[in-house]
């Protein structure tokens, strides 16, 4: 699945994202709303990841879907 598909199906995928990243709140995921850069930013904020690490996490998530 590519990011456009994830963005289009965000409401369905949001639960899977929260399962993977338990520190993200519903509000965090609503703010991200399928936007890759916002999701990367939220991962940096909640987990203290460097930008590159957060991007790798998101890429891994995409690869699973």
C-alpha positions in Angstrom: 0.0 0.0 0.0 1.3 3.4 -0.8 0.9 6.6 1.3 -2.0 7.9 -0.9 -4.0 4.8 -0.1 -3.2 5.1 3.6 -4.2 8.7 3.5 -7.5 7.8 1.8 -8.3 5.0 4.3 -6.9 6.8 7.3 -10.0 6.2 9.5 -9.6 2.5 9.0 -5.9 2.5 9.4 -5.8 4.8 12.4 -6.5 2.0 14.8 -3.6 0.0 13.4 -1.3 3.0 13.8 -2.4 3.4 17.4 -1.8 -0.3 18.0 1.8 0.0 16.7 2.5 3.3 18.5 0.7 3.1 21.8 1.9 6.5 23.0 0.0 8.3 20.2 -3.4 9.5 21.3 -6.5 9.6 19.3 -6.0 13.4 19.1 -2.5 12.9 17.8 -3.8 10.6 15.1 -6.7 13.0 14.3 -4.2 15.8 13.9 -2.0 13.7 11.6 -5.1 12.8 9.6 -3.1 10.6 7.2 -0.5 13.3 6.6 2.9 11.5 6.6 4.9 14.5 7.8 2.5 15.2 10.6 2.7 11.6 11.7 6.5 11.7 11.6 6.3 14.9 13.8 4.0 13.2 16.3 6.3 10.2 16.6 9.2 12.5 17.2 7.2 14.4 19.8 5.9 11.3 21.7 8.9 8.9 21.3 11.8 11.3 21.1 12.8 9.9 17.8 15.2 11.7 15.4 13.4 12.7 12.2 15.2 9.9 10.3 14.2 7.3 12.8 10.6 8.4 12.8 10.5 8.3 9.0 11.9 4.7 9.1 9.1 3.8 11.6 6.5 5.2 9.2 8.1 3.5 6.2 8.0 0.2 8.1 4.3 0.7 8.9 3.6 1.4 5.2 5.4 -1.8 4.2 3.2 -3.9 6.5 0.0 -2.5 4.8 
